[in-house]
Amino acid sequence: MTKSRLEKSDPQTWLRGEYVTYWGIIWAVISTILYLNFSVVDAHAARPVWFILATTGLEEIGLLISGYLCWRNWQSPNIPSGRAVWLLFAIAIFAFFGGNLWFCLWEVQWGLDPAASAGNPFFVVFYLMLIAAMRLAILDRDVQLAPQQWIVVGGVAAIGLTIGCWLTTLPARAMVLPTPLSVEIVQASSKPRLTAGTMTPPIGYQSESRAKSTLVSLETTPEWVLAIDRSMQPLVTAFNLFYVLCDLVLLTFAAILLLGFWGGQLGLPWRMAAQAVLCFYIADTWFAAAHDRVQGYESGSIMEVFWIFGIVQFGIAAALEFDNSIRARRLARRRTAIK
């Protein structure tokens, strides 16, 4: 058996940077096509359940693969960038996996506002671990920027701060209130006409469009879910403010990494990681703005595809860094053999 066949039979071969990059591109293209074709619906219609489940599945599978690749880097003793960084990345990605799962259950399974889901603690862990990983990456790699590059970083931070201030000062969204229907017989028509009145929404209320896409009715929602939802509702504003501030820090760190590792094969994984953070920032910013301004907002908008872009790029970054460690080890062996 030749060497190439032996390499292809090794499962780890398919997790090399080259293959992970190809699969990542395919994953991103499939996600984009899905969002472009099915994310836009009529204003009075809800996105189908299968679409939300499909996009969530694309995110969750990507998170598992990317998390495993980061975990593999942590287990490897030859990672040149330091194993602790990749452990923090892995914890952050797996935390996002858990938060995203609760987010989907809250919205699809029970038809509740996902902003008040049990996934918020997981998202907090995600942000804290990701910030720690980015900071450690900058310190361990001893990133040095030129004065003009620091000006660019300051400009990026100013833009992020402006967007953050804009998001935090948005007026509170008006809730989509359910309206009791009364029947009014119209003389000119044999069909009854429905007229709407006003009423106060109950706790755990499902919006009309969300109720259409949920798998079960509110009456069958477990009490413990409603209890968590009630406890999370007063904290939604605080969580959103925390996310906005964390996004600002991550945006600044991403700009530093992107400029510090501009060019060169060894810096490619960190450019990918910085781009992944930027993609998360775009998706998070869109969701924060849409959740506050769009009445009865449902997840699945085209801008949310940037979450998948970010997930894919984290996986590619981990695979490329693992390849760099293999090359460094082979080079060290050759030098030892020559000596």
Secondary structure, DSSP 4 states (H G I P E B T S, - for coil): --HHHHHHHSGGGGGSHHHHHHHHHHHHHHHHHHHHHHS---TTS---HHHHHHHHHHHHHHHHHHHHHHHHHHH-TT-TT-HHHHHHHHHHHHHHHHHHHHHHIIIIIS---GGGSTTHHHHHHHHHHHHHHHHHHHHHTT----HHHHHHHHHHHHHHHHHHHHHHTSPPPPP-----EEEEE-TT-SSEEEEE---PPPTTPPPHHHHHH-SS-GGGS-HHHHHHHHHHGGGHHHHHHHHHHHHHHHHHHHHHHHHHT-SSSTTHHHHHHHHHHHHHHHHHHHHHHHHHHSTT--S--GGGHHHHHHHHHHHHHHHHHHHHHHHHHHHHHHHHHH-
